[in-house]
């Protein structure tokens, strides 16, 4: 009985969400039925890559940047908190991603905490750019986030998967009755 009420409550939300996703994926036709005949836009030039660095101190002249390595670049660079290169020596991002220098956890993205990295002789090279006293955004292991390949796993995926299993089992029970 409880599953039926949950399905009745959740199913419309899922359908509306699915429909919104489907509506976003247009096929070149506007909502007024006009075919998309606009000429292609000229290719934009990509921003110059950020300055390479080997120590956090090398990024001190770039406001709010950190010497970090991302999963898509094998080189440590002076990047803004959103892992984008600074524009005119400035960073606009409000929060910071993995490995960025921080003062407290409020500066870090969800799933991250501000802490001192364990920099030992066996520490990966991308962590050795920091001084032993530097605080950086790290994966929040207490809430289920762990580091893998320069990113934190998404503990929400596990929660969503468990919810999906529960939802499917409820549907199967309803259909079996």
HELIX and SHEET records of a PDB file:
HELIX    1   1 UNK A    2  UNK A   24  1                                  23    
HELIX    2   2 UNK A   56  UNK A   59  5                                   4    
HELIX    3   3 UNK A  105  UNK A  107  5                                   3    
HELIX    4   4 UNK A  125  UNK A  127  5                                   3    
HELIX    5   5 UNK A  141  UNK A  143  5                                   3    
HELIX    6   6 UNK A  155  UNK A  176  1                                  22    
SHEET    1   A 2 UNK A  66  UNK A  70  0                                        
SHEET    2   A 2 UNK A  73  UNK A  79 -1                                        
SHEET    1   B 2 UNK A 112  UNK A 116  0                                        
SHEET    2   B 2 UNK A 135  UNK A 139 -1                                        
SHEET    1   C 2 UNK A 147  UNK A 148  0                                        
SHEET    2   C 2 UNK A 151  UNK A 152 -1                                        
END                                                                             
